Structures are given as C-alpha cells and as structure tokens.
Amino acid sequence: MSIESTGRSKERHGTARPQKVIRLARLPEFLGVQRSVINEMVKRGLLNPFNLSGGGRSKVVTEAEVIELQTKAQAEAKAKKEDK
C-alpha cells in the first residue's frame, strides 16, 4: 500500500509527501491518556489508525491527526475556562 492510497498525504506538484506516523501503542505518552481512552477515540472516529504494510499488525496514525486532536482539545478547554 502506498502512502497515496491511504489518502493521508498532501500533494505538492503532483507528488505525495510522506507524513510522520505514530504507533497506536505509543499514543498514551503523546496524548497523556490511557489506552482505553484512545480506543474510545478510535470508536468515535476521532483517530483513524491504519496498517503501513499488508501483513503488519501494528497500527499507526499520522502525526498531523494527533496534532489536530490536541488542537481541538486545547480549544475546547479554553472555551470551557472562558465560560466559567
């Protein structure tokens, strides 16, 4: 599977740019939440893990997806703080 086929790369001048990926197992240290919370995020569609290779077992998400999730969480926290 190529990076282009995942639909997760940005195109620039007709060529795909690879993105950094983070293994799902390492997300707790990046997001500061337990694995069960990450599983819930996947079920709700907030994270979209995929396999890099056809036969591989480990799932990954793009760094951009994690950054977007963090940005949304920060904005929600700020909005709640301003409401008080």
Buried (B, 14 or more C-beta within 10 A) or exposed (E): EEBEEBEBBEEEEEEBEEBEBBEBEEBBEBBEBEEEEBEEBBEEEBBBBBEEEEEEEEBBBBEBBBEEBEEEEEEEEEEEEEEE
